Amino acid sequence: MLQLPGPMDLLGAGTLLLAVFLAGLLLLSSWQQMRQRGKMPPGPTPLPLIGNLLQIDRNHLPHSLIKLSAKYGPVYTLQLGGRRIVVLCGYKAIKEALVDQASEFRDRGHHGTFDWIFRDHGVAFSNLEKSIPLRRFTITTLRNFGLGRRSIEERILEEAHFLVDALRDTKGAPFDPTYFLSRSVSNVISSIIFGNRFDYEDQEFLALLTGILETFRFSSSPQGQLLDIFPGVVQHLPGSQQKSFQMFSELKEFVAKKAEAHQETLDPNSPRDFMDCFLVKMLQDGKTPNSFFSMEELVGTTLSIFIGGTETISTTLRYGFLILLKYPEVEEKIHEEIDRVIGVNRTPSMEARLQMPYTEAVIHEIQRFADLLPLGLPRRVTRDVQLRGYTIPKGTEVFAMLGTAMRDPKHFARPEEFDVQRFLDEKGQFQKNEAFIPFSVGKRYCFGEHLARAELFLFLTSILQHFRFKSAVAPEDIDISPGLVGFATIPRTYEFSVIPR
């Protein structure tokens, strides 16, 4: 008599079929990865599905990538989950790609945190086709509102005046400089994009600054790195990313409300700020098929300028002040140069910067040492390209490790040390170094570079013209190693006092 298979037999057969299917899937994934690599740069052998996840430290991703380059060379291939990435280390490799083949390396790569926020909208994180007209418009408009001109200097100095008053009100008591600096720096860019500055006690403004800081902290955390590798899964799981997503949403909602308010009060013949100019461009392109100027792009572009124009400079200043507490002799030399060139009654100016080589060298060394964006923003190649005899297929992502250029021993002796003299010649005059690239290079370099340089110089000199720094911790006990390193380098939290000179 024919015996039918029982439930347990069917279950066993189903399990076996599932195991065979999964094994086949893993073999297919491995075969595809090997086939895709072809003549790509060498790199560690990836595992199916997770890639080289086990070979990196999510607590310090940049350090992990540098260690791998010691084994596989300055140009190598890495697999992070489903992402195939070519990593560039050292100034020469970065220049050969981003400068010598600038057009081929100009598309934007993937980033879990910022992709979630921007959704391929805005000038900073959009794809190549969209980014070109948005970037051209943004640069032109920001220049019209003073970037790179004397009018922006006046905006910065006005805000520096408010900052000095706020610091004076501390009356020598210790304080955390985080929001003192971010409020002032953010108000400069806010006056350009929104048409107004915010009061320092405005609670909504402070909430926005907290959201921006959280964006950088989360994207630099191990959880942020995991989101970057497995965005489709991690964004739906419980965890710290959900709180961050809520803060990101509030940032975006704030900018969207600003855009709607501007639209309601817009006079196309008299634009007041960046948002108005974008709205005018939308009206002009209203009948143009496939125009890239829309409310979504306005919100995305404004938000990217707001975030970038707030956190990068304020964090650099915050790290710089910690370094000056560690090296009081450097602060003293800046005081001497300020007294000699500017004096106590004149207002600092960009013109004076040309006569202050030591201060200029300090600012450069702070930026080099702080290494604010060690990975840079991810790139993507626009077509198959050749680099050092390797073939990088179209669509491959690229990590240009800016920090490895600024710590390249071929260009900077003793790169792990803070040394102002590396930017001064034998006569004490400021000297440039081609490997100093904190704003990146190539077609998608940071267009806020001129604003950033002006803010760093004018805020620093305005503060040190009026105050000396004092720490409750002895200089030798101050730790200037970063508190968090990932997408960004975040300095440790600290307090200090400012004493009127």
NORPEMO-V460427 format. One record per residue. N is the residue number from 1. RES is the residue in one letter. PHI is phi in whole degrees, -180 to 180 (999 if undefined). PSI is psi in whole degrees, -180 to 180 (NA if undefined). D_CENTER is the distance of its C-alpha to the mean C-alpha in Angstrom with 1 decimal. Layout:
# NORPEMO-V460427
<<N	RES	PHI	PSI	D_CENTER> <N	RES	PHI	PSI	D_CENTER>>
This chain:
# NORPEMO-V460427
<<1	M	999	133	74.2> <2	L	-68	128	70.6> <3	Q	-102	121	68.2> <4	L	-74	146	65.0> <5	P	-64	139	61.7> <6	G	-83	174	60.9> <7	P	-57	-38	57.6> <8	M	-69	-36	56.6> <9	D	-66	-42	57.2> <10	L	-64	-40	55.1> <11	L	-63	-42	52.3> <12	G	-64	-41	52.5> <13	A	-65	-41	52.5> <14	G	-63	-41	49.5> <15	T	-64	-42	47.6> <16	L	-63	-44	48.5> <17	L	-62	-40	47.5> <18	L	-63	-42	44.1> <19	A	-64	-42	43.6> <20	V	-63	-41	44.7> <21	F	-62	-47	42.3> <22	L	-65	-40	39.3> <23	A	-63	-42	40.3> <24	G	-63	-40	40.6> <25	L	-63	-42	37.2> <26	L	-66	-41	35.7> <27	L	-65	-41	37.7> <28	L	-64	-42	36.7> <29	S	-61	-45	33.0> <30	S	-64	-43	33.5> <31	W	-63	-42	35.5> <32	Q	-64	-41	33.0> <33	Q	-62	-45	30.2> <34	M	-66	-40	32.5> <35	R	-66	-41	33.7> <36	Q	-67	-33	30.2> <37	R	-67	-37	29.2> <38	G	42	-116	32.2> <39	K	-99	26	31.4> <40	M	-72	166	27.7> <41	P	-58	155	26.4> <42	P	-67	170	27.7> <43	G	176	174	26.1> <44	P	-65	147	27.1> <45	T	-69	124	29.5> <46	P	-84	151	27.9> <47	L	-88	154	29.8> <48	P	-58	143	30.6> <49	L	71	-49	28.3> <50	I	-97	-12	25.9> <51	G	66	-130	25.3> <52	N	-101	27	24.1> <53	L	-56	-37	22.9> <54	L	-74	-10	25.5> <55	Q	-103	8	24.3> <56	I	-124	156	20.8> <57	D	-104	110	20.0> <58	R	-70	-11	17.7> <59	N	-80	-17	17.6> <60	H	-156	69	16.0> <61	L	-57	-48	14.9> <62	P	-56	-41	13.7> <63	H	-63	-40	17.1> <64	S	-61	-43	18.9> <65	L	-67	-35	17.7> <66	I	-68	-40	18.7> <67	K	-62	-40	22.1> <68	L	-66	-34	22.7> <69	S	-67	-28	22.2> <70	A	-64	-28	24.9> <71	K	-92	-41	27.3> <72	Y	-106	-5	26.4> <73	G	102	173	25.2> <74	P	-71	-14	22.1> <75	V	-129	111	22.1> <76	Y	-144	167	22.8> <77	T	-106	138	22.7> <78	L	-132	143	21.4> <79	Q	-116	116	22.3> <80	L	-114	102	20.3> <81	G	61	-124	22.7> <82	G	-90	3	23.4> <83	R	-93	125	20.4> <84	R	-99	121	21.4> <85	I	-129	137	18.7> <86	V	-100	126	19.3> <87	V	-103	132	17.4> <88	L	-113	125	17.3> <89	C	-125	138	17.7> <90	G	90	151	18.7> <91	Y	-62	-42	18.5> <92	K	-62	-46	21.6> <93	A	-65	-41	20.6> <94	I	-64	-43	17.2> <95	K	-65	-44	19.2> <96	E	-59	-32	22.0> <97	A	-90	-62	19.8> <98	L	-75	-24	17.1> <99	V	-103	-53	19.5> <100	D	-69	-27	22.9> <101	Q	-127	51	22.4> <102	A	-57	-44	19.7> <103	S	-66	-35	21.3> <104	E	-75	-22	21.6> <105	F	-111	30	17.9> <106	R	-103	-9	16.4> <107	D	-76	159	16.4> <108	R	-92	136	13.5> <109	G	-86	-172	13.7> <110	H	-89	144	13.8> <111	H	-147	117	11.4> <112	G	-52	-53	13.6> <113	T	-65	-51	12.0> <114	F	-76	-28	10.6> <115	D	-65	-37	13.7> <116	W	-65	-39	15.8> <117	I	-73	-50	14.5> <118	F	-93	-25	14.6> <119	R	53	42	17.4> <120	D	66	27	16.9> <121	H	-116	148	17.1> <122	G	99	163	15.2> <123	V	-71	-30	14.0> <124	A	-85	-37	10.4> <125	F	-119	17	11.6> <126	S	-90	167	15.3> <127	N	-74	174	17.5> <128	L	-60	-50	18.8> <129	E	-57	-41	22.0> <130	K	-81	-36	20.4> <131	S	-67	-31	17.3> <132	I	-63	-55	19.6> <133	P	-67	-34	21.7> <134	L	-66	-42	18.9> <135	R	-67	-43	16.9> <136	R	-61	-46	20.2> <137	F	-64	-45	21.2> <138	T	-63	-46	18.0> <139	I	-62	-46	18.0> <140	T	-62	-45	21.7> <141	T	-67	-44	21.7> <142	L	-64	-36	19.2> <143	R	-65	-38	21.3> <144	N	-64	-26	24.3> <145	F	-97	15	23.0> <146	G	113	-10	22.6> <147	L	-61	125	19.3> <148	G	84	5	20.5> <149	R	-124	174	23.9> <150	R	-67	-28	25.8> <151	S	-63	-33	25.6> <152	I	-71	-31	22.0> <153	E	-61	-40	23.1> <154	E	-66	-39	25.7> <155	R	-63	-44	23.3> <156	I	-65	-43	21.2> <157	L	-67	-34	24.5> <158	E	-62	-43	25.8> <159	E	-71	-34	23.0> <160	A	-62	-34	23.3> <161	H	-63	-45	27.0> <162	F	-63	-38	26.3> <163	L	-67	-44	24.0> <164	V	-60	-41	26.8> <165	D	-63	-41	29.3> <166	A	-66	-39	27.3> <167	L	-67	-37	27.1> <168	R	-63	-34	30.8> <169	D	-69	-12	31.6> <170	T	-73	-18	30.5> <171	K	53	40	33.7> <172	G	82	1	32.6> <173	A	-80	148	31.8> <174	P	-65	146	28.9> <175	F	-154	159	25.7> <176	D	-88	122	22.2> <177	P	-78	-3	20.0> <178	T	-50	-58	17.1> <179	Y	-84	-21	18.3> <180	F	-58	-46	20.2> <181	L	-76	-43	17.1> <182	S	-67	-34	15.0> <183	R	-62	-45	18.2> <184	S	-70	-47	18.7> <185	V	-63	-43	15.4> <186	S	-64	-35	15.1> <187	N	-65	-28	18.7> <188	V	-65	-51	18.1> <189	I	-72	-31	15.9> <190	S	-63	-38	18.2> <191	S	-65	-26	21.2> <192	I	-84	-46	20.1> <193	I	-87	-34	19.1> <194	F	-103	-17	21.6> <195	G	88	6	24.2> <196	N	-156	157	24.4> <197	R	-97	166	23.0> <198	F	-108	147	23.4> <199	D	-66	143	25.8> <200	Y	-63	-23	24.4> <201	E	-98	5	26.6> <202	D	-65	115	25.7> <203	Q	-68	-35	25.3> <204	E	-66	-40	23.5> <205	F	-62	-45	20.9> <206	L	-64	-37	20.5> <207	A	-65	-38	20.2> <208	L	-64	-43	17.4> <209	L	-65	-37	15.4> <210	T	-63	-41	16.3> <211	G	-64	-40	15.0> <212	I	-66	-45	11.5> <213	L	-62	-41	11.6> <214	E	-64	-35	13.1> <215	T	-58	-46	10.5> <216	F	-71	-40	8.0> <217	R	-66	-45	11.2> <218	F	-65	-45	12.7> <219	S	-66	-15	10.0> <220	S	-102	-1	10.3> <221	S	-90	164	14.1> <222	P	-57	-36	16.8> <223	Q	-66	-38	17.5> <224	G	-66	-38	14.1> <225	Q	-65	-38	14.6> <226	L	-66	-40	18.0> <227	L	-62	-37	17.0> <228	D	-67	-33	14.8> <229	I	-85	-41	18.0> <230	F	-126	63	20.6> <231	P	-62	-37	19.2> <232	G	-65	-25	22.7> <233	V	-98	-52	24.3> <234	V	-63	-34	22.0> <235	Q	-66	-17	21.1> <236	H	-100	-5	24.9> <237	L	-88	154	25.6> <238	P	-68	153	26.1> <239	G	150	-176	23.6> <240	S	-63	-23	20.7> <241	Q	-64	-27	18.7> <242	Q	-69	-39	21.4> <243	K	-65	-41	20.9> <244	S	-65	-41	17.1> <245	F	-58	-39	18.2> <246	Q	-64	-42	20.5> <247	M	-67	-38	18.1> <248	F	-63	-41	15.8> <249	S	-63	-38	19.1> <250	E	-67	-38	20.1> <251	L	-60	-48	17.0> <252	K	-65	-39	17.9> <253	E	-65	-38	21.5> <254	F	-61	-47	21.1> <255	V	-66	-38	19.6> <256	A	-62	-41	22.3> <257	K	-66	-38	25.0> <258	K	-62	-41	23.9> <259	A	-64	-42	24.2> <260	E	-65	-41	27.6> <261	A	-65	-40	28.8> <262	H	-65	-39	27.9> <263	Q	-64	-37	29.7> <264	E	-70	-28	32.8> <265	T	-112	13	33.0> <266	L	-68	132	31.9> <267	D	-114	103	34.2> <268	P	-57	-22	33.3> <269	N	-86	-8	35.1> <270	S	-145	70	33.1> <271	P	-65	135	29.4> <272	R	-92	-25	28.0> <273	D	-162	-173	24.2> <274	F	-60	-44	21.5> <275	M	-60	-43	22.5> <276	D	-61	-43	26.1> <277	C	-62	-38	25.4> <278	F	-66	-41	23.8> <279	L	-64	-39	26.8> <280	V	-63	-43	29.1> <281	K	-62	-38	27.6> <282	M	-62	-41	28.1> <283	L	-65	-40	31.8> <284	Q	-67	-35	32.2> <285	D	-95	9	31.0> <286	G	-55	-34	32.8> <287	K	-102	6	35.4> <288	T	-85	123	33.3> <289	P	-61	140	33.2> <290	N	59	34	29.8> <291	S	-65	143	27.9> <292	F	-92	7	24.2> <293	F	-105	108	24.4> <294	S	-146	174	25.0> <295	M	-63	-37	24.2> <296	E	-63	-41	21.8> <297	E	-73	-33	19.8> <298	L	-63	-48	20.2> <299	V	-64	-45	18.7> <300	G	-64	-43	15.8> <301	T	-68	-45	15.0> <302	T	-63	-42	15.6> <303	L	-64	-41	13.6> <304	S	-66	-38	10.4> <305	I	-68	-41	11.3> <306	F	-62	-48	12.2> <307	I	-66	-50	9.2> <308	G	-64	-38	6.9> <309	G	-78	-8	10.0> <310	T	-102	-59	10.7> <311	E	-79	-36	8.4> <312	T	-63	-46	6.4> <313	I	-76	-42	10.0> <314	S	-65	-37	12.0> <315	T	-69	-39	10.5> <316	T	-62	-44	11.1> <317	L	-63	-42	14.5> <318	R	-63	-42	15.2> <319	Y	-67	-39	14.7> <320	G	-62	-41	16.7> <321	F	-65	-38	19.5> <322	L	-62	-41	19.9> <323	I	-65	-40	20.3> <324	L	-66	-33	22.9> <325	L	-66	-34	24.7> <326	K	-72	-35	25.0> <327	Y	-123	77	26.3> <328	P	-61	-23	28.4> <329	E	-68	-29	30.0> <330	V	-70	-45	26.8> <331	E	-58	-41	26.7> <332	E	-64	-39	30.4> <333	K	-68	-33	30.0> <334	I	-66	-43	27.5> <335	H	-56	-45	30.2> <336	E	-63	-41	32.8> <337	E	-70	-39	30.9> <338	I	-62	-46	30.2> <339	D	-63	-37	33.9> <340	R	-76	-38	35.1> <341	V	-96	-43	33.1> <342	I	-101	-42	32.3> <343	G	86	-171	34.8> <344	V	-97	-17	35.0> <345	N	-106	-28	35.9> <346	R	-76	153	33.9> <347	T	-85	137	30.5> <348	P	-57	153	27.7> <349	S	-148	159	26.8> <350	M	-67	-26	24.7> <351	E	-64	-38	28.1> <352	A	-66	-25	28.7> <353	R	-58	-33	25.5> <354	L	-66	-22	27.5> <355	Q	-102	9	30.1> <356	M	-126	68	27.8> <357	P	-63	-34	26.8> <358	Y	-67	-46	26.4> <359	T	-62	-41	23.9> <360	E	-62	-41	21.9> <361	A	-66	-39	22.1> <362	V	-61	-47	21.0> <363	I	-61	-43	17.8> <364	H	-64	-43	17.0> <365	E	-69	-33	17.9> <366	I	-62	-47	15.8> <367	Q	-64	-42	12.6> <368	R	-64	-47	14.1> <369	F	-70	-42	15.2> <370	A	-66	-35	12.2> <371	D	50	61	10.1> <372	L	-60	-43	6.9> <373	L	-121	80	4.9> <374	P	-61	-31	8.5> <375	L	-92	-10	8.7> <376	G	66	-174	6.6> <377	L	-90	138	6.7> <378	P	-62	140	10.4> <379	R	-107	174	13.2> <380	R	-148	137	16.8> <381	V	-79	142	19.9> <382	T	-86	-15	22.1> <383	R	-160	173	25.4> <384	D	-60	129	27.0> <385	V	-130	155	26.1> <386	Q	-105	133	27.6> <387	L	-144	115	25.7> <388	R	55	38	27.8> <389	G	86	-4	30.6> <390	Y	-99	157	28.7> <391	T	-106	125	28.3> <392	I	-108	111	25.0> <393	P	-67	151	26.1> <394	K	-52	137	24.7> <395	G	91	-9	22.0> <396	T	-69	136	20.8> <397	E	-80	156	17.1> <398	V	-135	128	15.5> <399	F	-102	107	13.1> <400	A	-91	105	12.8> <401	M	-76	89	12.2> <402	L	-58	-36	11.0> <403	G	-62	-32	12.0> <404	T	-73	-25	15.5> <405	A	-71	-43	16.0> <406	M	-80	-5	15.4> <407	R	-124	26	17.7> <408	D	-76	115	20.1> <409	P	-62	-17	23.5> <410	K	-72	-18	25.0> <411	H	-118	-24	23.0> <412	F	-134	110	22.5> <413	A	-67	144	25.5> <414	R	46	60	25.0> <415	P	-63	-23	21.2> <416	E	-80	-9	21.0> <417	E	-95	152	22.7> <418	F	-88	114	21.5> <419	D	-142	104	23.7> <420	V	-64	-31	23.7> <421	Q	-62	-21	26.6> <422	R	-65	-19	24.6> <423	F	-106	18	23.5> <424	L	-126	141	27.2> <425	D	-86	-175	30.2> <426	E	-66	-18	33.7> <427	K	-96	5	34.5> <428	G	81	12	31.6> <429	Q	-93	150	29.9> <430	F	-65	137	26.2> <431	Q	-130	136	25.5> <432	K	-78	163	22.5> <433	N	-139	123	21.3> <434	E	-62	-22	20.3> <435	A	-84	0	18.1> <436	F	-82	99	15.8> <437	I	-134	54	12.8> <438	P	-65	-21	9.6> <439	F	-99	13	9.1> <440	S	68	-177	10.2> <441	V	-143	171	13.7> <442	G	88	-162	15.9> <443	K	-69	-24	16.3> <444	R	-118	40	12.7> <445	Y	-64	164	11.4> <446	C	-72	116	9.4> <447	F	-77	-2	12.5> <448	G	-91	13	11.6> <449	E	-58	-46	12.3> <450	H	-64	-41	15.8> <451	L	-64	-44	15.0> <452	A	-62	-46	12.6> <453	R	-62	-41	15.4> <454	A	-66	-42	18.0> <455	E	-65	-45	16.5> <456	L	-59	-45	16.0> <457	F	-71	-48	19.6> <458	L	-72	-39	21.3> <459	F	-68	-45	20.1> <460	L	-63	-49	20.8> <461	T	-70	-35	24.1> <462	S	-63	-41	25.2> <463	I	-71	-48	24.8> <464	L	-75	-15	26.4> <465	Q	-67	-31	29.2> <466	H	-106	-22	30.4> <467	F	-135	158	29.5> <468	R	-111	151	29.6> <469	F	-92	145	27.5> <470	K	-139	131	29.5> <471	S	-119	145	28.7> <472	A	-76	-13	31.1> <473	V	-101	135	29.9> <474	A	-62	143	31.3> <475	P	-51	-42	28.9> <476	E	-67	-18	30.0> <477	D	-98	-1	29.1> <478	I	-81	129	25.5> <479	D	-98	115	23.0> <480	I	-103	11	19.8> <481	S	-72	151	18.5> <482	P	-66	152	15.3> <483	G	-84	-28	16.2> <484	L	-153	134	13.8> <485	V	-135	124	11.9> <486	G	-162	-114	10.4> <487	F	-60	-43	7.1> <488	A	-122	164	6.1> <489	T	-103	118	9.0> <490	I	-108	122	10.9> <491	P	-70	162	14.1> <492	R	-68	152	17.5> <493	T	-73	138	19.1> <494	Y	-154	166	21.8> <495	E	-127	153	24.3> <496	F	-156	173	26.0> <497	S	-118	154	28.4> <498	V	-114	131	28.6> <499	I	-114	123	32.1> <500	P	-55	139	33.4> <501	R	-83	NA	34.5>>
